[in-house]
Amino acid sequence: MRGRFQDQGGLFSYIRPEERIPADHPLREIRKLVGEVLKELSHSFGKLYSHEGRPSIPPEQLLSALLLQVFYGLRSERQLIEQLNYNLLFRWFVGLSPDDPVWDATTFTKNRDRLQRGDVFRKFMERLLDRPRVKPLLSDEHFSVDGTLIEAWASHKSFQPKDGSDDGDGSNFHGQRRKNDTHQSTSDPQAKLYRKAAGREAKLCYMGHAVMENRNGLAVDGTVTQASGTAERRASEAMLKKKPKRSGRRITVGEDKAYDTSDHIAALREMNITPHVAQNDSPTKTGKHRSSAIDGRTTRHIGYRISQSCRAMSECIFGWGKQHGTMRKTKHRGIAVVGADFLLNLIAYNLVRIPKLIAA
């Protein structure tokens, strides 16, 4: 029998959003983990807000909504608010009932800046990795470090001389020598012109850095710096500085050949870290062979080969963030805001993988 078509549904619904979400939906386990961490952060949230005035967006819902934006690769917070208005799955994850009003996009952005200034994203990541169910999944002895380029929200047209000598609109720059020393983006002054390798095009970008533990390939730390030839090594040293003290033993770190410099290797060894860095002994443009700072005393051990094999998992973190998250081309300006969004991508990657690892 043919069903009867009605253009409008019923006025009221007696089915709770919880009942509409499939029992095996991956967001269910993620929501449990997020809820546990948010309860522990309640005291930290209280310090960020005044005890007087009009109530703002609850930080628990704000952070849950930001994670949804990364999970589904939504290009803007305005699009996120639009989805929250009619998407029952999003409302359920954030904790909004079907009748609750959705926040204004500008208010949402202002409240996100408050969480960023309070370093809430880093605290969330630390509490997540310190959960009793998560901690056994992590290695406290073997790590890998890698970096990636994050394209800035600025065009080549905005990269103009600092002294204002160019009166044009910046669209015709062919044949000009454009360097970070003499030029600067008018859209995002902190973005730097950088190219990934010889023969590749230069882009205005930032550089994201992540520390990965080698047991299951989860991200345990991350930061964003201005793009430069030494940024990867300096960021690695800064992020790894506290790792040996926390583990109470000597640790190892796997890195690619871009980290193979004598000063970086010496700095790691001084911090009680064994550098399992890929040897950069390839020939130069003039035909000379580079001398690697890593010799046979390190490469002869099987642990070196294992670290080099595990190091490849760090590419999965960046690959997921650029394919599914918001890491490929940032929609923010300024190193602080880009760094906060980068941490959110690392947290989201961990949240996607942790339930599967716990179940296994």
N, C-alpha and C positions, 0 to 999 in steps of 0.2 A: 504494500500500500504506500502510495506517495505521501511523504511528509508534508505538513502544512507550513508554508513559508510566512514568517512574520518579519517585517522590516526592522522592528525594534525588539530588544529583549525585555525581560521582566524588569520592573522598577526596582525590586529588591532582590538580593541574593542571600541565601541562607548557608552558603558554603564558605568556610573560612579559607583564606589564602594558603594556610598550612596544608589543607587537604587537597589543594589544586596542584601542589608541587609533587612530582613523582618521588616515590620513596628512594629511588636509586639515583636521584639527580646529584651531580658532583658538588653543587653548591651547598648541599646539606652538611656534609662533613666540614667543608670550609667555614660555614657559618658557625658551627660549634667551636672550632678553633679560634675564630675571630672573637666570638663572645667571651671565651675564657680569658683571652689576652686583654680585652677591653675592660673587664672587671678589675684586673690587676692594675690597670692604668687610671682607674677612677680618681685616685688621690692626686696624680699628676695633672689630670684634667682640671681638678678643682683649683689648682694654683694659677691657672691661666685665665680664669674668669673672675670678675668682680662679684661681690655678694649683693650688689644693688643694681637697679636698672631693669630693663626689659629682658626677658629670657631670650637667648639666642638659639641657633641650631644646636641640638645636643651633639657633643663631639663624637659620641659613639656612632650616631647615624651619619655624621659627616665623614668619618673615616671609612665606614662601610661603603658609603656611596663612592668615595674616591677609589676604593679597591675595585668596585664594579666597573668604573671607567677604564681601568687597566685591563681587567679580565676580558672585556668586550671591545677594547680598542676604540672607544668613543673619542672623536677628535676634539671635543670641546666640552666644557662644563655646562654650557647652555644646552647642548644636545643631551647630556646626562640628565639635566632637570626635565627636559621634555620626555625622556624615556621613563623617568620616575613618575610622571603624571599619569601614564596609561599602562605601563608594564607591571603586571601583578607580581611577576618574578622579582623584579627589582625592588618593588615595595616590600615584599616579604623579606628579602635579604637585609634591607636597611632597617626594617622594623616599623614601617608605616602601614596603617590600616587602609583599606580601600577608600575611606571617606576623609582621610587626613589631607589637608592642603599641602601642596608642594612649595618649597622655598623659592624665593627669587634668585635668579642666577648670579646677580651682583652681590647679594648678601652671602650666597654660598662661597663665592670667591674670597670675600673679605674674611670670612670665618676660616677658610683654608689657610690663609696667610697667618692666622693666629696659631694654628697647629704647627705650621712650619717654623715660626719663630720660637716656639716652645720645644723644638727638637723632638716632637712626638713620634715622628716616623722612625727615627733611630731607636727610640725607647721601645716602640712596638716590635721592631725587628729583634731586639735583644730579648724581650720577654717571650716572644714566639719561640726562639731557638732554645730558651731555657725551660720550656715546658717539660714535665716528666716523661711524656710520650715522645717528645721530639729529641731530647738530649742524647739518648742512646743511638740515634741515627747519625750523629755528627762525629767526625774525627777531630781530636784535639792535638794531633801530632803532625798530620800531613795536609798541606794546603797548596793551592795554586792561585796565581794572580794573573790577570789579563786586563787589557783595556780595549775600548772601542770608541769610535767617533759618533757623536750625537749631532746631527745637523741642526744648526741654529735657526730660529725663526727670523731670519734676516736674509736679504738677497744681495747679490754682487753689486746691484745698483746702489745700495746704501753704503758700500765700502768706499769712502771718499777721503781725500787728504785731510789730515788733522789741522793744517794751517789754513784751510779754506781756499787754496789756490785754484781749485777747479770750479769754474762757474757753471758748468753744465749740470745736467740732471743725473749724471753717473751712468747713463745707459751705454755710452761709447767709451770703453776702456781698453780697446784692442791696441797693442803696442806699448802700453804703459807698464812701468815697473811699479807694482803694487805690493807693499810689504806692511807687516804689522807695526813696524817702527814708524812709518810715515802716514799710514792710513788707518781708518777706524770706521766701524759701522755706525751709522747714525741711528739705526733701529735698535741694535743691541751692542753697545760699546764693549762689553766684556767678551763677546764672541771673537775668535781669532781665525784668520785665514790659514788653512792647513790642508795638506794633501797626504793621503794614506801611504803612497809609495811613489817611486819615480815613474814618470809617465802617466800618472793619474791626475785628474783635475783637482784643483784646490777648491775647498768649500769653507764657508764660514761655519764653524762648529765648536763644540765643546768636546772634552774627552772624559768618558766615564770609566771608572776602575772598579773591579770587583774582586773580593777574596772568596775563594770557593774551598770548602773542605773536600777531601778526596774520597771519603767513604761512599757517599751517595750523591755528590755533586750539588750540594745546596749552597747558596750564597750566604756568607756569614758577615760580610761587611762590604761597604761600597762608598764611593765618593765621586765627585765631579770636579774637574779642574779645567783651567784654560788649556787649549791644545798647544803643545810645544814638543820639541824633540826629547826633552828630559822629563816631561810630566809623568810618564808611566813609571819611571824608576823612583822619582821622589814620592809619588803617591803610594807605591808599593812599600817603601820604607816606613812611611807614616802609618799605614794601616797595619803592618806586621809588627810594629814596635812593641805592643803589649801582649802579643800572642805567646811568646815563650814564658812570660811571667805567669799568665793564666794557666797554662798547661803544666808548669813546673818542671819542664824538661826541654831538651833541644828539639826543635821542630824542623821540618823540611818544607821547602816551597818550590814548586815547579813553575817556570816562566819560559817564555819564548825567547828567541835570539835577540830581540830588541832590548832585552835587559842585560845582555852580555857585555858589561863594561867593568873595568877593574875597580872603579870607585863604588859601584853598586854592590858588587860581589863582596868587597871588603866591608861595606856597611852592614850587609846581612850577616856575615860571619861574626862581626863585633856584637850583634844583637843575639848571638847564640842560635842562629838559623843556618841550616845547611842549604846552600843554594843549588837546586837542581835545575839550572838554567841551560837551555839549548845552546850549543856551541855555535858562535857566529864566526866561522873561519872561511866563509865564501870569498871568492876573489872580488876585488874592487873594480871600478871602471877602468883603472889604469893597468889592471892585470896582476896587481899585488894581492897576496893572501893576507887576510886579517888574522891577527893573533887572538885567540880566545882566552878569556880569563878563567875558563873552566878547563882543567887538565884531567889526566888519567886517574888521579887520586879520587876524583868524584865520579867520573863516568864508568869506572870499572865495577862499581857496586850495582847490584840488581835493583836497589831502591831508586837509583837514578832513572833506570829504564821504566820502572813502574810509574814514577812521577811524571815522566814525559808522556806516558800513555794516558794517565788520568787527566793531565792538563787539557786535553782536547774537550773534556766535558764542559769547560768554562764557555766554550763557543755556543753551547746549547742555551746558556743563560741569556746571552746577547741575542741569539737567534730568536728565542721566544719573545723577548722584549721588543724586537723590531718587527716581527711578523704578526704577533697577536697583541702586544702591549702598545705603549706610546713612546717607545725609545728611539725609533728611527729618525723622526723629525720632531723636535720638541715644539710645543705650542706656547712655551713660556719664554720670558726674557730675563736675563740675570742669572748668575751662577748659583745663587742661593735657591731660587725657585726651581731651576733645572735640576739641581742636586736633590731636592726633595722629591721631585717626580721620578728621578732615577731610583731612589730608595724604594718608592712605592712599587716600581716595576720588579725590583729584586724581591720584595715581600710577596707580591702577587705570584711570582714564579715559585717561591717556596711553598706558598699555600696550595698551589695546584698540585705539587708533587708530594707533599708530606702525607696527605691522607692515603695515597696509593702506597707509599713506603710503609706506613703503619699497618695497612691491611696485609701487605706482603710478609 
